[in-house]
Amino acid sequence: MALEWMPRDNSLKDHQLHPETHWGTTPPCTMYEKRPLKDPNGNVVEGLYVAWIILNNPAQYNSYTTEMVKGVIAGFENASLDRSVVAVVFTGTGPYAFCTGGNTKEYSEYYSMRPDEYGQYMELFNHMVDSILMCKKPTICRVNGMRVAGGQEIGMACDLAIASDLAVFGQAGPRHGSAPVGGATDFLPWYLSIEDAMWNCVSCELWSAYKMKAKNLISKVVPVLKVDGKWVRNPLVITDKYVENGEIVYGEFKTGPEAKEAREFVKQHQPNADFELLDKEVDKVVWTFANLFPGCLIESIDSIRQKKKFFWDLTKNSHRHWLAANMSGEAFLGFGAFNTRKITGKDTIDFIKFRQNIAKGRLWDMDMFAEVMPQPQK
């Protein structure tokens, strides 16, 4: 029975929080696109879309500036409240990187020695992670290349990850003046064993996409090199299981002359990487989402996210204060060394000298810092 007699307001309300001024097309920026949903045959589905949030700073491996962070927040919050959006794809421009974390030039030249300013920036960073975890649409990290440091953290905040087999994954904080407390210390123990999580956090090793798939960190890995019409898997990685010191190993990087030859091959062909297979896998996942009850889907997703959110919410504010304070100490040195690597030829400080100075009880002043920083090349 129809209920025409009940009063109704049928005008659509605008729930969008952010204007389009948060996005752009000229790097460095965050881009926001609504792409039509397509069925498996490539036919456009009328009135339904996939939101693409794209980190666009390829010259700096898609590291995010302060303004780009605002763009990511705006993108996820707008997609969350857009009734026509089925899912969100989070990715980067170019063939080399999804994201390598915060912009170290900005960190070194503006935020270092300005702890309160960095604390305000970390409010934005925390809001960025929150906007991903709170998005009322499923989120897919399309890992088109390196996912390192803060890039690894915002990528892990997404619900699923599908990766190029040229992608590498890892943290960089303890090597470059920070700690991976923007999500990695919260999320990695859910993905990996506790010791793998520990080593991945502190060692600053880069792990291959195949190794990450083997350890259940990501959903799928596909080749992106197409040579003479044939797909070629990343030649830098051993993609067969083998035994080393009694342990089954998979996805490790090659070494020696074989690795040198493989690096030259990748260097030659990566600029022309073809993301056809990556996009097909993303489309498959999106189409699966589109054919589910949206309310039941997001309730199911949020029920999984709650476990990640519990530990993220537990520590994010205290970590924000530590990261801010650290900008006047180790972060000043670490980001400064990385930012001046083209001048000095080194991207890290003299860690041994720094520890020796600490052992002597030296004051943390500019004289002590100057002793451990790499010097300009003559």
C-alpha positions in Angstrom: 0.0 0.0 0.0 1.4 3.4 -1.0 1.7 6.1 1.8 1.2 9.2 -0.3 -0.7 10.8 2.6 2.5 11.0 4.7 4.3 14.4 4.3 7.8 14.1 2.8 10.6 16.5 1.8 12.1 15.1 -1.4 14.7 17.8 -2.0 18.3 16.5 -1.9 20.5 18.0 0.8 24.2 18.7 0.2 26.3 16.8 2.8 29.7 17.8 1.3 32.1 19.4 3.8 34.8 20.7 1.6 35.0 22.9 -1.5 36.9 21.9 -4.5 39.7 24.4 -3.7 41.4 21.7 -1.7 42.2 19.8 -4.9 44.2 20.7 -8.0 46.0 19.3 -11.0 49.4 21.0 -10.8 51.9 19.3 -8.6 52.3 19.2 -5.7 48.6 18.6 -5.1 46.0 16.1 -4.3 43.6 15.3 -7.2 40.0 14.1 -6.7 38.1 12.5 -9.6 34.7 10.8 -9.8 35.1 8.1 -12.5 32.0 6.3 -13.8 31.4 2.8 -12.4 31.8 0.2 -15.2 30.6 -3.4 -15.4 33.0 -6.2 -16.3 32.3 -5.6 -20.0 33.3 -2.0 -19.7 29.8 -0.5 -19.9 29.2 2.6 -17.9 26.7 2.3 -15.1 24.5 5.4 -15.0 24.6 7.5 -11.9 27.2 5.5 -10.0 30.9 6.5 -9.5 34.2 5.5 -8.1 36.1 8.2 -6.2 39.8 8.4 -7.0 42.0 10.3 -4.6 45.4 10.8 -6.2 48.6 12.0 -4.6 50.2 14.1 -7.3 53.8 15.0 -6.5 55.8 12.6 -8.7 59.0 14.7 -8.6 59.2 14.0 -4.9 57.8 10.4 -5.1 54.3 11.6 -4.1 55.4 12.7 -0.6 52.5 14.7 0.8 52.8 18.4 1.6 50.6 20.1 4.2 48.2 21.2 1.5 48.1 17.7 0.0 47.1 16.3 3.4 44.2 18.7 3.4 43.3 17.4 0.0 43.3 13.8 1.1 41.0 14.6 4.1 38.7 16.5 1.8 38.6 13.7 -0.7 37.8 10.9 1.8 35.2 13.0 3.7 33.5 14.1 0.5 33.5 10.6 -1.0 32.1 9.3 2.3 29.1 11.6 2.1 28.5 11.3 -1.7 25.5 9.0 -2.2 26.6 8.2 -5.8 30.1 6.9 -4.8 30.4 3.1 -4.6 34.1 2.9 -3.4 37.3 4.9 -3.1 40.6 4.2 -4.8 43.6 5.8 -3.2 46.7 6.0 -5.4 49.6 8.1 -6.7 50.7 9.5 -10.0 53.5 8.1 -12.1 55.2 4.7 -12.3 57.5 5.0 -9.3 55.6 5.7 -6.1 52.3 5.5 -4.3 53.7 7.6 -1.5 56.9 8.0 0.4 55.4 9.8 3.4 55.7 13.4 4.5 57.6 15.9 2.4 61.1 15.9 3.9 61.9 19.2 2.3 59.0 20.8 4.1 59.8 18.9 7.3 63.4 20.0 7.3 63.1 23.6 6.1 59.9 24.6 7.9 58.8 22.3 10.6 62.2 21.3 12.2 62.9 23.4 15.3 59.2 24.5 15.2 57.7 21.8 17.4 54.4 23.6 18.0 53.9 24.1 14.2 54.7 20.4 13.6 52.2 19.5 16.4 49.5 21.4 14.4 50.6 19.6 11.2 50.2 16.3 13.1 46.6 17.2 13.9 46.1 17.3 10.2 48.0 14.0 9.7 45.9 12.3 12.4 42.7 13.7 10.7 43.9 12.2 7.4 44.2 8.7 8.9 40.9 9.2 10.6 39.2 10.2 7.4 40.3 7.0 5.7 39.3 4.8 8.7 36.0 6.7 9.0 35.1 6.7 5.3 31.6 5.2 4.8 32.7 3.7 1.5 35.2 0.8 1.1 38.7 2.0 0.4 41.3 0.4 -1.9 44.9 1.4 -1.9 46.1 1.1 -5.5 49.9 0.7 -4.9 51.4 1.9 -8.1 54.9 2.1 -6.7 56.9 2.6 -3.4 54.7 2.6 -0.3 57.2 3.7 2.4 57.2 5.6 5.7 54.0 7.7 6.1 52.9 6.3 2.7 52.9 2.8 4.2 50.9 4.1 7.1 48.1 5.8 5.2 48.1 2.8 2.8 47.5 0.4 5.7 44.6 2.6 6.9 42.8 1.5 3.7 40.6 -1.6 3.7 42.4 -3.5 0.9 45.6 -3.1 -1.1 46.4 -4.2 -4.6 50.0 -3.6 -5.7 52.3 -3.3 -8.7 55.0 -6.0 -8.4 57.6 -3.2 -8.6 56.3 -1.7 -5.4 58.4 -1.8 -2.2 57.1 -1.5 1.3 58.7 -0.4 4.6 59.3 2.3 7.2 62.1 4.9 7.3 61.6 6.7 10.6 64.4 5.4 12.9 66.9 6.0 10.0 65.7 9.5 9.2 64.8 11.0 12.5 61.3 9.8 13.3 59.3 6.8 14.5 56.5 5.0 12.6 53.8 5.9 15.1 51.5 7.4 12.4 49.8 4.1 12.1 52.5 1.4 11.5 53.0 0.5 15.1 49.2 0.2 15.4 48.4 -1.7 12.2 51.4 -3.9 11.5 50.8 -6.3 14.4 47.4 -7.0 12.9 48.9 -7.9 9.5 52.2 -9.6 10.4 53.6 -11.7 13.2 54.7 -9.7 16.2 58.4 -10.1 15.3 57.9 -9.4 11.6 56.0 -6.3 12.7 58.9 -5.3 15.0 61.6 -5.8 12.4 59.6 -4.1 9.6 59.1 -1.1 11.9 62.6 -0.6 13.2 65.0 -2.0 10.5 64.0 0.4 7.7 64.4 -2.6 5.3 62.4 -2.4 2.1 60.4 -5.5 1.4 59.1 -6.5 -2.0 55.4 -6.7 -2.9 55.7 -10.5 -3.3 57.1 -10.7 0.2 54.3 -8.6 1.5 51.7 -10.8 -0.2 53.3 -13.9 1.2 53.1 -12.3 4.7 49.4 -11.3 4.1 50.0 -7.6 4.2 48.3 -7.0 0.8 45.6 -8.7 -1.2 47.2 -9.1 -4.7 50.3 -8.4 -6.7 50.4 -8.0 -10.5 53.2 -7.3 -13.0 53.3 -3.9 -14.7 56.2 -4.4 -17.1 55.1 -5.3 -20.6 57.9 -6.1 -23.0 57.3 -7.2 -26.6 53.6 -7.7 -25.7 54.4 -10.1 -22.8 54.0 -9.4 -19.1 57.3 -9.7 -17.2 57.4 -10.1 -13.4 59.8 -8.0 -11.4 63.2 -9.4 -12.3 64.7 -8.0 -9.1 62.7 -10.4 -6.9 63.0 -14.1 -6.4 59.4 -15.3 -6.9 60.0 -19.0 -6.2 60.0 -20.4 -2.7 63.3 -21.6 -1.5 65.0 -22.8 1.7 67.6 -20.7 3.4 69.0 -21.6 6.8 66.2 -24.1 7.2 63.5 -21.5 6.6 61.2 -21.2 3.5 61.9 -17.9 1.9 59.8 -16.1 -0.7 59.9 -12.6 -2.3 63.5 -11.7 -1.4 65.5 -9.4 -3.6 68.3 -10.8 -5.8 71.9 -10.0 -5.1 75.2 -9.9 -7.0 75.6 -9.7 -10.8 72.1 -11.1 -11.3 70.6 -8.1 -9.4 72.7 -5.6 -11.3 71.4 -6.9 -14.6 67.8 -6.9 -13.3 68.2 -3.3 -12.0 69.2 -2.2 -15.5 66.2 -3.9 -17.0 63.8 -2.3 -14.6 65.4 1.1 -15.0 65.0 0.8 -18.8 61.3 -0.3 -18.7 59.7 1.2 -15.6 59.1 4.6 -17.1 56.7 2.8 -19.5 55.0 0.7 -16.8 51.6 -0.5 -17.9 49.0 -0.6 -15.1 46.3 -2.5 -17.1 46.3 -5.6 -14.9 46.4 -3.5 -11.7 43.4 -1.5 -12.8 41.5 -4.6 -13.8 42.0 -6.1 -10.3 40.9 -2.8 -8.8 37.8 -2.8 -11.0 37.0 -6.4 -10.0 37.0 -5.5 -6.3 34.9 -2.4 -6.9 32.3 -4.4 -9.0 32.1 -6.9 -6.1 31.4 -4.0 -3.7 28.8 -2.6 -6.1 26.8 -5.8 -6.0 26.4 -5.9 -2.3 23.9 -4.2 0.0 25.6 -0.9 0.8 24.5 -0.8 4.4 25.4 -4.4 5.1 28.8 -3.8 3.3 29.9 -0.8 5.4 28.7 -2.4 8.6 30.9 -5.4 7.8 33.8 -3.2 6.9 33.5 -1.0 9.9 33.4 -4.1 12.2 36.8 -5.1 10.9 38.1 -1.5 11.0 37.2 -1.2 14.7 40.1 -3.4 15.6 42.6 -1.2 13.7 40.9 2.0 15.1 41.1 0.8 18.7 44.9 0.9 18.8 45.1 3.9 16.5 42.8 5.9 18.7 44.5 4.7 21.9 47.8 6.3 21.1 47.5 8.9 18.3 47.3 11.9 20.5 50.3 11.1 22.7 52.3 10.2 19.6 51.3 13.6 18.1 53.0 15.3 21.1 56.1 13.2 21.0 56.5 13.7 17.2 56.2 17.5 17.8 58.8 17.6 20.5 61.1 15.4 18.4 61.3 18.1 15.8 63.8 19.9 17.9 66.1 16.9 18.2 66.6 13.8 16.2 64.1 14.9 13.5 66.1 18.1 13.0 69.1 16.0 12.2 67.4 13.2 10.3 65.3 15.3 8.0 68.1 17.8 7.6 70.6 15.0 6.5 68.0 13.6 4.0 67.1 17.0 2.6 70.7 18.0 2.0 71.8 14.6 0.5 72.5 16.2 -2.9 74.9 18.6 -1.3 76.7 16.1 1.0 76.3 12.8 -0.9 74.9 11.2 2.3 71.3 10.9 3.5 72.0 10.0 7.2 74.0 11.4 10.1 77.0 9.7 11.7 75.0 7.5 14.1 78.1 6.2 15.9 79.4 9.7 16.7 76.0 10.8 17.8 75.7 7.9 20.2 79.3 8.6 21.5 78.3 12.2 22.2 75.2 11.0 24.1 77.3 8.6 26.1 79.5 11.6 27.1 76.5 13.5 28.2 77.0 16.2 25.6 74.5 19.1 25.3 72.1 18.8 22.4 73.2 22.0 20.8 74.2 23.2 17.3 77.9 22.4 18.0 77.1 18.8 18.8 74.7 18.6 15.8 77.3 19.9 13.5 79.7 17.2 14.5 77.3 14.4 13.3 75.8 16.0 10.2 77.3 15.1 6.9 79.3 17.9 5.4 79.0 19.4 1.9 81.2 17.7 -0.7 84.2 19.7 -1.9 
